[in-house]
Amino acid sequence: MKKGLLLKTSFFISSLAAIALAGGICAAEELQPLPAPVTNNAVTSVHVQGQDLVYSLMGLGPDKAWNSITNTVNAFNVKYNKWTTVRAVPGSGRLGASAVSVRDQVFVLGGFVPDKTGLQAIVGDVSVYDPIGLHWYRAPDLPTSVHDAAVGVYHDRYIYVVGGFSKKGPTNEVQMYDVETKQWQQATASPGTPVFGLAGAVVEDSIIYVDGAMKSPTGAKPGYVASSECWIGKIDHKHPEKIAWTKLPPHPGDARYRIAAGGSDKDKRAYFAGGSAAIYDYSGIGIDGTAAEPSPVVFDFNLRSNAWETVPVKDAPARMDHRGLVVTSDGLIVIGGMGKDQKVSAGVTLLPKGK
């Protein structure tokens, strides 16, 4: 591995200015921006040889056209506050993909590839990056090809892919991959409304997910509307394919699409940031023809109190079109996305986690 890519989250405070305080509310802090603006990029971090790397994978460039999709991968060195471009994801790139890290490997799952006619080819591709060997390889494809799903990892072994948009439309399936046996199987489906563009994470033995887009219950145009449903699923310790689902009350703020999400076992929280109340295509224009606008709201679900919490943030940037965030000991890293007026961002923001 290139020496310049290695980092430790413990260097956040020593290498970056401390998070400002204003009236007891922590402020967002801008880190070194991406080499180029990108939105709908898959985001994850991986722990390698005692250190951590933060990855931004694929996504859509500032032109927001079908042919501005990229397969570029960048890795962030927090110690030096610097991005470095690494080996690209094989293929032409895709949107709506999800990323997680398991056993020191980066998994990129699903997504879609649009063409100039507006058609979207949904893919079941699972590409895996080895940060030590610096190479990509293929894992078994998703049984059901989806894009815009929520993902999480349990016990550094099982990957859960929740919901998403399949060739038959939105789904409430839960697909589980065992990294040890290299096999997929169906886990207990969510009883919730089938959705895509939902946001979620696995924290300890719980899958928490929120919102997304669902079919319009009236059948009227636009065909999809924001879902306000929030769910928690308890994973059976002995049979991880069995999940006991419970509906949660609505989270703080409006129901939103493509919120950034990530979880922390240490904090016992699932974190959520940004998103948009509108359901939109990759141009950032809502399917009803109006422009989508981003939200600055940050919130979490606290497993200790079994309750939602709003995270007050001074100067939180409003962004949407996210495919994950990274939780560190010093805050939440949100990378890229779309800002005001659907502008594709190169911004990298450290958000406080609250108390």
Buried (B, 14 or more C-beta within 10 A) or exposed (E): BEEEBBBBBBBBEEBBEEBEEEEEBBBBBEBBBBEBBBBBBBBBBBBBEEBBBBBBBBBBBBEBEBEBBBBBBBBBBBBBBBBBEBBBBBBEBBBBBBBBBBEEBBBBBBBBBBEEEEEBEBBBBBBBBBBEEEEBEEBEBBBBBBBBBBBBBBEEBBBBBBBBBBEEEBBBBBBBBBBEEEEBBEBBBBEBBBBBBBBBBBBBBBBBBBBBBBBEEEEEEBEBBBBBBBBBBBBEEEEBBEBEBEEBEEBEBBBBBBBBBBBBEEBBBBBBBBBBBBBBEBBBBBBBEEBBBBBBBBBBBBBEEEEBBEBBBBBBBBBBBBBBBBBBEBBBBBBBBBBEEBBBBBBBBBBBBBE
